[in-house]
Protein backbone atom coordinates (compact mmCIF):
# COMPACT_ATOMS: atom_id res chain seq x y z
CA UNK A 1 0.00 0.00 0.00
CA UNK A 2 1.11 3.57 -0.54
CA UNK A 3 0.98 6.15 2.23
CA UNK A 4 -2.30 7.67 0.99
CA UNK A 5 -4.07 4.31 1.30
CA UNK A 6 -2.56 3.79 4.74
CA UNK A 7 -3.66 7.25 5.86
CA UNK A 8 -7.25 6.92 4.64
CA UNK A 9 -7.84 3.38 5.90
CA UNK A 10 -6.22 3.97 9.30
CA UNK A 11 -8.14 7.19 9.96
CA UNK A 12 -11.43 5.66 8.82
CA UNK A 13 -10.89 2.61 11.05
CA UNK A 14 -9.98 4.78 14.04
CA UNK A 15 -13.08 6.95 13.66
CA UNK A 16 -15.57 4.22 12.80
CA UNK A 17 -14.41 1.76 15.48
CA UNK A 18 -16.19 3.73 18.21
CA UNK A 19 -19.01 5.37 16.29
CA UNK A 20 -22.15 3.23 15.85
CA UNK A 21 -21.60 2.85 12.09
CA UNK A 22 -19.43 -0.32 11.74
CA UNK A 23 -15.69 -0.15 11.13
CA UNK A 24 -15.65 -3.59 9.51
CA UNK A 25 -18.12 -2.44 6.84
CA UNK A 26 -15.89 0.47 5.89
CA UNK A 27 -12.66 -1.55 5.86
CA UNK A 28 -14.27 -4.23 3.69
CA UNK A 29 -16.11 -1.95 1.28
CA UNK A 30 -13.78 1.00 0.72
CA UNK A 31 -10.96 -0.90 -1.02
CA UNK A 32 -13.52 -2.79 -3.13
CA UNK A 33 -15.32 0.36 -4.24
CA UNK A 34 -12.12 2.29 -5.00
CA UNK A 35 -10.38 -0.61 -6.71
CA UNK A 36 -7.56 -0.71 -4.16
CA UNK A 37 -5.71 -3.93 -3.36
CA UNK A 38 -6.89 -5.62 -0.17
CA UNK A 39 -4.97 -4.16 2.76
CA UNK A 40 -4.54 -7.60 4.29
CA UNK A 41 -4.86 -9.17 7.70
CA UNK A 42 -1.66 -7.67 9.10
CA UNK A 43 -2.80 -4.11 8.47
CA UNK A 44 -6.25 -4.77 9.96
CA UNK A 45 -4.62 -6.12 13.13
CA UNK A 46 -2.34 -3.10 13.34
CA UNK A 47 -5.04 -0.43 13.03
CA UNK A 48 -7.24 -2.23 15.55
CA UNK A 49 -4.27 -2.23 17.93
CA UNK A 50 -4.06 1.53 17.42
CA UNK A 51 -7.73 1.88 18.38
CA UNK A 52 -7.10 -0.24 21.47
CA UNK A 53 -4.25 2.04 22.54
CA UNK A 54 -6.54 5.05 22.16
CA UNK A 55 -9.38 3.71 24.29
CA UNK A 56 -6.98 2.40 26.94
CA UNK A 57 -5.34 5.80 27.20
CA UNK A 58 -8.63 7.69 27.29
CA UNK A 59 -10.07 5.51 30.07
CA UNK A 60 -6.75 4.86 31.84
CA UNK A 61 -7.90 6.25 35.18
CA UNK A 62 -11.17 4.31 35.14
CA UNK A 63 -9.40 1.13 34.06
CA UNK A 64 -6.82 1.39 36.84
CA UNK A 65 -9.54 2.09 39.41
CA UNK A 66 -11.63 -0.85 38.19
CA UNK A 67 -8.62 -3.18 38.12
CA UNK A 68 -7.57 -2.31 41.66
CA UNK A 69 -11.12 -2.71 42.96
CA UNK A 70 -11.52 -6.02 41.12
CA UNK A 71 -8.25 -7.40 42.52
CA UNK A 72 -9.30 -6.36 46.03
CA UNK A 73 -12.66 -8.05 45.51
CA UNK A 74 -11.27 -11.39 44.30
CA UNK A 75 -8.80 -11.20 47.19
CA UNK A 76 -11.69 -11.15 49.65
CA UNK A 77 -12.46 -7.45 49.83
CA UNK A 78 -15.91 -5.97 49.68
CA UNK A 79 -17.39 -5.33 46.24
CA UNK A 80 -17.89 -1.70 45.26
CA UNK A 81 -19.19 0.00 42.15
CA UNK A 82 -15.81 -0.15 40.40
CA UNK A 83 -15.25 -3.86 41.05
CA UNK A 84 -18.81 -4.62 39.93
CA UNK A 85 -18.28 -2.65 36.73
CA UNK A 86 -15.13 -4.69 36.09
CA UNK A 87 -17.11 -7.91 36.59
CA UNK A 88 -19.82 -6.62 34.24
CA UNK A 89 -17.25 -5.94 31.53
CA UNK A 90 -16.01 -9.54 31.88
CA UNK A 91 -19.53 -11.01 31.81
CA UNK A 92 -20.58 -8.96 28.77
CA UNK A 93 -17.36 -9.82 26.90
CA UNK A 94 -17.37 -13.62 27.24
CA UNK A 95 -20.10 -14.43 24.65
CA UNK A 96 -18.41 -12.34 21.94
CA UNK A 97 -15.01 -13.92 22.58
CA UNK A 98 -16.36 -17.48 22.60
CA UNK A 99 -18.51 -17.11 19.50
CA UNK A 100 -15.88 -15.01 17.74
CA UNK A 101 -13.38 -17.84 18.20
CA UNK A 102 -15.86 -20.51 17.07
CA UNK A 103 -17.46 -18.70 14.15
CA UNK A 104 -14.79 -16.47 12.70
CA UNK A 105 -13.98 -18.74 9.77
CA UNK A 106 -17.62 -19.26 8.84
CA UNK A 107 -18.32 -15.54 9.03
CA UNK A 108 -15.39 -14.63 6.80
CA UNK A 109 -16.46 -17.26 4.26
CA UNK A 110 -20.15 -16.39 4.05
CA UNK A 111 -21.02 -13.00 5.56
CA UNK A 112 -18.41 -10.53 4.29
CA UNK A 113 -20.57 -9.56 1.31
CA UNK A 114 -21.97 -6.15 0.32
CA UNK A 115 -25.53 -7.52 0.60
CA UNK A 116 -25.01 -8.53 4.22
CA UNK A 117 -23.27 -5.26 5.09
CA UNK A 118 -26.02 -3.17 3.48
CA UNK A 119 -28.83 -5.09 5.18
CA UNK A 120 -27.17 -5.03 8.60
CA UNK A 121 -26.34 -1.35 8.29
CA UNK A 122 -29.97 -0.42 7.61
CA UNK A 123 -31.65 -2.89 9.99
CA UNK A 124 -29.47 -2.18 13.00
CA UNK A 125 -29.55 1.53 12.21
CA UNK A 126 -33.34 1.49 12.53
CA UNK A 127 -33.00 -0.47 15.80
CA UNK A 128 -30.60 2.17 17.11
CA UNK A 129 -33.11 4.89 16.23
CA UNK A 130 -35.91 3.07 18.08
CA UNK A 131 -33.68 2.62 21.14
CA UNK A 132 -32.85 6.32 21.16
CA UNK A 133 -36.54 7.20 20.92
CA UNK A 134 -37.86 4.70 23.46
CA UNK A 135 -35.03 4.53 26.00
CA UNK A 136 -35.57 6.14 29.39
CA UNK A 137 -32.06 7.68 29.46
CA UNK A 138 -32.02 7.88 33.26
CA UNK A 139 -29.39 5.32 34.35
CA UNK A 140 -25.59 5.42 34.37
CA UNK A 141 -23.22 2.50 33.76
CA UNK A 142 -22.80 1.89 37.51
CA UNK A 143 -26.49 1.04 37.82
CA UNK A 144 -26.18 -2.01 35.55
CA UNK A 145 -27.16 -5.40 36.96
CA UNK A 146 -26.15 -8.92 35.97
CA UNK A 147 -29.21 -9.45 33.76
CA UNK A 148 -28.48 -6.18 31.94
CA UNK A 149 -24.88 -6.99 31.08
CA UNK A 150 -25.74 -10.60 30.24
CA UNK A 151 -28.20 -9.28 27.64
CA UNK A 152 -25.70 -6.75 26.30
CA UNK A 153 -23.10 -9.49 26.02
CA UNK A 154 -25.31 -11.78 23.96
CA UNK A 155 -26.35 -8.98 21.64
CA UNK A 156 -22.70 -8.05 21.20
CA UNK A 157 -22.28 -11.40 19.43
CA UNK A 158 -24.34 -9.93 16.56
CA UNK A 159 -21.44 -7.56 15.90
CA UNK A 160 -19.68 -10.51 14.28
CA UNK A 161 -21.97 -9.81 11.32
CA UNK A 162 -20.22 -7.17 9.16
CA UNK A 163 -22.23 -3.95 9.07
CA UNK A 164 -23.78 -4.41 12.52
CA UNK A 165 -21.22 -2.33 14.47
CA UNK A 166 -20.02 -3.56 17.85
CA UNK A 167 -20.39 -0.14 19.42
CA UNK A 168 -23.72 0.34 17.66
CA UNK A 169 -25.36 -2.82 18.99
CA UNK A 170 -24.06 -2.40 22.55
CA UNK A 171 -25.15 1.24 22.66
CA UNK A 172 -28.53 0.22 21.26
CA UNK A 173 -29.17 -2.35 23.99
CA UNK A 174 -27.84 0.03 26.63
CA UNK A 175 -30.36 2.65 25.52
CA UNK A 176 -33.19 0.11 25.56
CA UNK A 177 -32.16 -0.71 29.16
CA UNK A 178 -32.56 2.94 30.15
CA UNK A 179 -28.95 4.13 30.12
CA UNK A 180 -28.21 7.70 29.16
CA UNK A 181 -26.58 8.12 25.78
CA UNK A 182 -23.25 8.94 27.40
CA UNK A 183 -23.44 6.01 29.82
CA UNK A 184 -24.34 3.59 27.02
CA UNK A 185 -21.39 4.86 24.99
CA UNK A 186 -18.98 4.70 27.93
CA UNK A 187 -19.91 1.10 28.75
CA UNK A 188 -19.63 0.21 25.07
CA UNK A 189 -16.13 1.69 24.96
CA UNK A 190 -15.10 -0.22 28.09
CA UNK A 191 -16.31 -3.41 26.41
CA UNK A 192 -14.23 -2.57 23.35
CA UNK A 193 -10.95 -3.12 25.21
CA UNK A 194 -11.13 -6.88 25.90
CA UNK A 195 -12.97 -7.56 22.63
CA UNK A 196 -10.40 -5.76 20.47
CA UNK A 197 -7.56 -7.35 22.46
CA UNK A 198 -8.97 -10.87 22.11
CA UNK A 199 -9.69 -10.37 18.41
CA UNK A 200 -6.19 -8.98 17.92
CA UNK A 201 -4.58 -12.00 19.61
CA UNK A 202 -6.57 -14.38 17.42
CA UNK A 203 -5.73 -12.47 14.27
CA UNK A 204 -2.07 -12.18 15.29
CA UNK A 205 -1.85 -15.96 15.62
CA UNK A 206 -3.21 -16.30 12.10
CA UNK A 207 -0.95 -13.51 10.92
CA UNK A 208 2.24 -15.25 12.02
CA UNK A 209 1.18 -18.58 10.52
CA UNK A 210 -0.43 -17.50 7.25
CA UNK A 211 1.15 -14.31 5.92
CA UNK A 212 4.49 -13.37 4.49
CA UNK A 213 6.82 -10.40 5.03
CA UNK A 214 5.53 -7.45 7.06
CA UNK A 215 5.93 -3.79 6.07
CA UNK A 216 6.74 -2.32 9.46
CA UNK A 217 6.74 1.28 8.23
CA UNK A 218 3.17 1.00 6.94
CA UNK A 219 2.06 -0.75 10.11
CA UNK A 220 3.64 1.86 12.39
CA UNK A 221 2.00 4.68 10.46
CA UNK A 222 -1.34 2.85 10.53
CA UNK A 223 -1.16 2.29 14.30
CA UNK A 224 -0.30 5.95 14.94
CA UNK A 225 -3.04 7.34 12.70
CA UNK A 226 -5.66 4.92 14.00
CA UNK A 227 -4.79 5.74 17.62
CA UNK A 228 -4.94 9.51 17.06
CA UNK A 229 -8.20 9.44 15.11
CA UNK A 230 -9.83 6.99 17.55
CA UNK A 231 -8.82 9.11 20.54
CA UNK A 232 -10.29 12.26 19.00
CA UNK A 233 -13.43 10.36 18.06
CA UNK A 234 -13.98 9.06 21.60
CA UNK A 235 -13.38 12.49 23.11
CA UNK A 236 -15.79 14.40 20.90
CA UNK A 237 -18.41 11.66 20.70
CA UNK A 238 -18.75 11.54 24.50
CA UNK A 239 -18.90 15.33 24.68
CA UNK A 240 -21.54 15.73 21.97
CA UNK A 241 -23.67 12.58 22.06
CA UNK A 242 -26.21 13.86 24.61
CA UNK A 243 -26.90 16.85 22.37
CA UNK A 244 -26.76 15.23 18.96
CA UNK A 245 -28.47 11.96 19.84
CA UNK A 246 -28.20 8.94 17.55
CA UNK A 247 -30.19 10.27 14.59
CA UNK A 248 -27.14 11.49 12.57
CA UNK A 249 -25.61 8.01 12.79
CA UNK A 250 -28.93 6.36 11.96
CA UNK A 251 -29.28 8.51 8.84
CA UNK A 252 -25.69 7.75 7.83
CA UNK A 253 -26.19 4.01 8.27
CA UNK A 254 -29.37 3.99 6.19
CA UNK A 255 -27.80 6.09 3.43
CA UNK A 256 -24.73 3.85 3.42
CA UNK A 257 -26.87 0.73 3.14
CA UNK A 258 -28.98 2.21 0.35
CA UNK A 259 -25.88 3.37 -1.53
CA UNK A 260 -24.43 -0.14 -1.39
CA UNK A 261 -27.69 -1.64 -2.68
CA UNK A 262 -27.82 0.89 -5.53
CA UNK A 263 -24.27 0.00 -6.53
CA UNK A 264 -25.16 -3.69 -6.47
CA UNK A 265 -28.09 -3.10 -8.79
N, C-alpha and C positions, 0 to 999 in steps of 0.2 A: 504493500500500500504506500501511496505517497503521503506527505504530511497533511495535505488538504483533507484526504479521506480520513486520516487518523483524527484530525481536529474535529471534523463534523460528527463522526460516529461517537467519539468519546464524549463530546459535549452533549449530544442528544441522549446518550445513555445516562449520563450523570443527571440531567434534568428530568428525564422521564422515569427514572427508577423510583422516585419518591412522589411524583404526581400520579393521580389516579387515571393514567392514560395508557399504561402498558409499555414498558421499555422493550420487552421482547418483540412486540409487534413492530416497533420502529427499527430495531436492529435487523430483523428478518426482511422487512419490506423495502427499506431504503436502498440497500445495494441492488436488489432486484429491479426496482423501478428506475434507478439511474444507470443500470448496466455496469455497475462496479463489480469487481471480483469479490467473492465471499471473503469477509475479513478473517474467518477461521476461528476455531475454538480457543486458541491461545489468546487472541486479542479480546474475545468476549470475557474470558476469565480475568484478564488484566483490568479491563474497565469496570467490571463488577467489584474487583478488589479496591479500586479507587473510590467507588461509591461507599464501600464498607468503611474505608478510612475516614470519609467525610462524616458519616453518621456516628461513628465511634467518637470522633473529636467533638462533634456538636453536643452529644449527650454524655460527655466524659464524666461530668460531675454526678449526674444521675446514675450512670452505670457503676461508678465506684461506690456510691452510697448503697445502691441495690446489692452489689456484690458483697460488701462488708456485712450488711444486714442479713443476707442469705447465709453467709458463712457462720455468723453468730447463731442463726436459727438452727442450722443443721448440726451445730455443735452443742445444742441444748438450750440456747437462749430463747427468749420470748419472741414470737413473731410480731413484726410491726408492719406498717404500710409498705415500706420499701422491700422487706423480705417477701411479703405476699406478692408484690408486683413482680419480683424476680421469679417466683414460682409460677405466676400466671404467664410470663413470657415463655418459660419452659413448657408448660402444659399446652399453650397455643401453638408452639413450634413443632412439637413431636409429630402430629399427623402429616404436615407438609414434608418433613424430612423423610419419614418412613415411605410415604407414597411417592415422593420424588425419587428416592433410590430405586423403588420397585418398578416405577412406570416410565422412567426417563426415556429408555430406548423406544418404547411403544409410542410415546408422545412425539418424539423426534421423527419417527417413521410415518406417522399418520395424521398428525394434527398441525404441523407447521406449514399450513397452506393458507393462501390469501382468503379463501372462503371462510375458513374457521376463524381467522383473525378478524375479518369484517363482521361476521355474525356475533362473535364474542364482544367486540368493541361496542356494537350497538346495543345488544341485549343487556350487558352489564352496565353500560352507561345509563340506560333507562332505569335499571335497578338502583343505581347510585342516586339518580334524581328523585325517585320515590322515597328513598331513605332520608334524603335531605329535607323533603317535604313533610314526612310523617314523623321523623324522630323528635323525641322530646327535648333533646339538647340541654339537659339539666345536670348530667353526671360527669365526673372527671374520671381519669383512668384508675385512681386509687379506690373507686367505689366498685370496681369489677368483682364479680364472684366467680366461683369455679364454673358454674353452668354457663356464664357469659363467655369466659375465655375458651371453654371446651367447644362452644359453638363457633366462635371466631376461628379457632384452630382448624376445625373441619371444613369451614368455608374457604380457608386459605388454601386448601388443597386444590380448589378450582383454579387457582392462579397458575397451575401447571399447564392449563390450556392457553396457548398464545393468544393475546388480545384481551385477556381477562383483566390483568393488572393486579399484582399482589397487593400493592398499597390500596388500589381501588376497591377490591373485594373486602379487605379487612376494615377499611374506613366505612364502607357501606354497612357491614354488619354492626360495627360500633355505633353508627348513627341509629340504626334500627333498635339497638339496645338502650338508647337514650343518652349516649355520650354527646358532649358538645363537639363541634367540628374540630376544635383544636385538640381536645382530649382523644378523639378517635384517630386523628393524624399522629399524635405523639405516641400512642400505643402501637399504631401501625409501624412507625419508624423504629421503635424498640424491637418489634418482632423482626424487622428487616435484618438486624445484626446476625442472629444465629442462622437465619435462613440463607442469607448471602454467603456466610462463612461455610455452612455445610455444603451448599451448592458449589462453591469455589473449590472445596477440598475434593469433591467428587469429580469435578471437571478437570482439576489439576492431575488427578490420578490418570484419567483418560489422556490428558495432554502429554504426559511423560511416556505413555505407552503407545500412542497412536500417531503422534505428529513428528515432523522433522525439525530442522534448525529453527531457532527462535531469533527474531529481530528485536534485540533488547532495546534499541533506541526507540523504535515504534511503541513498544510496550511501555517504556518509561514515560514517554509523552502521553500516551493514552491514559495511564494511571493518574498522572498529574492533572490533566484536563478534566477527567471524570470526577476526581476528588473536588476540584475547585468548583465545577458547575453544580455538582450534587450539594456541596455545602451551601452555596448561595441559594439553591432551590429550597432546601430545608428551611433556611433562615427566613426567606421571604414568604414561603407558603404558610408557615406557622404564624407569621405576623399578619397576614392578609386574609386567611381562610375564613375567619368569623365574619368578615365584611363581604367578601366576594361570594361565599357559599360555593356549592359544587356545580352550579349551572354552567359556568364557562367550560368546565371540563366535560360535562355531559354533552354540551353542544359540540365540542371538539371531537369527542369520541364518535358521535353519530355522524358528523360530517366525514370523519376519517373512514368509517365503515362504508358509508355511501360512496365515497370516492373510490375505494377499493373495488366495490361491486360494479361501478360504472366502468372502471378500467377492465375488469374481467369480461364484461359484456362487449 
